[in-house]
Amino acid sequence: MEQRNEPILSVRDLSVSYGSIKALQGVSLELRRGEIVALIGPNGAGKTTVMETVLGVNTPDTGSVVFEGRDCTGLPVDKNVRNGMTLAPEGRGVFASMSVLDNLLLGAHHETKGADKKLGFVFDAFPVLGERKNQNAGTLSGGERQMLSIARALMSTPRIIMVDEPSMGLAPMVVNTIFKILVNLNKEGYAIFLAEQNVYKALKCAHRAYVLEAGRVVAQGRAEDLLNDPAIREAYLGA
Ligand code: ATP
């Protein structure tokens, strides 16, 4: 039985630059098994950069990323995906001119064995994708595209799913559906690292959260405590 308190991901003192732009400066954070952890903050705070650096898209200037006890700093993306981490980009990150089915199969490209079983699993979790499997992803609604992004990430059999801005551009009802899906996936055992600008929704569904501003962690704690924190309420919840 997996221990809930055991860290699955530890990020230590991570700094990342794009040329002269310092996108992250000394970011440290941790996810434990069984947790949903939110990374909240305004536009340009560096949320996507944290996730992409964990996945291996960016090389950090300093700092380390440890996944399931193994240092994976600087490992290439495909290696990290094979090792059990994945990223569901915001829904526009699906391949619009490819069918839903081909987008999903791409998510399992590193291990095609067992792909049929995984397809069965994601079509059970997202029946609408099964109904639309032969349709081009570009013809899906925003919410369906977001589901496809998450479903594609699941095809690689991850143990941690990083989800970048799943509520972006979606109607409130659709946002609720997406967040329910994330909570259900977490109940099934996936650790979820969630970047969001919809601070209220993110804090309602997460166990803990980190607040990122201008590339630095400026607050952290239990999601419930942050929801009641006057400074967070004033800055992010208009209260
Ligand atoms: P958003 O919610 O708007 O996506 P974010 O919190 O995810 O914002 P990032 O996308 O990580 O933030 O961006 C952090 C900073 O790094 C921003 O100032 C952004 O302009 C800059 N940045 C991101 N990617 C690049 C890049 N490829 N080249 C140059 N600067 C970049």
Boltz pocket constraint, residues with backbone or C-beta under 6 A from the ligand:
constraints:
  - pocket:
      binder: B
      contacts: [[A, 18], [A, 21], [A, 22], [A, 23], [A, 41], [A, 42], [A, 43], [A, 44], [A, 45], [A, 46], [A, 47], [A, 48], [A, 49], [A, 50], [A, 197]]
      max_distance: 6.0
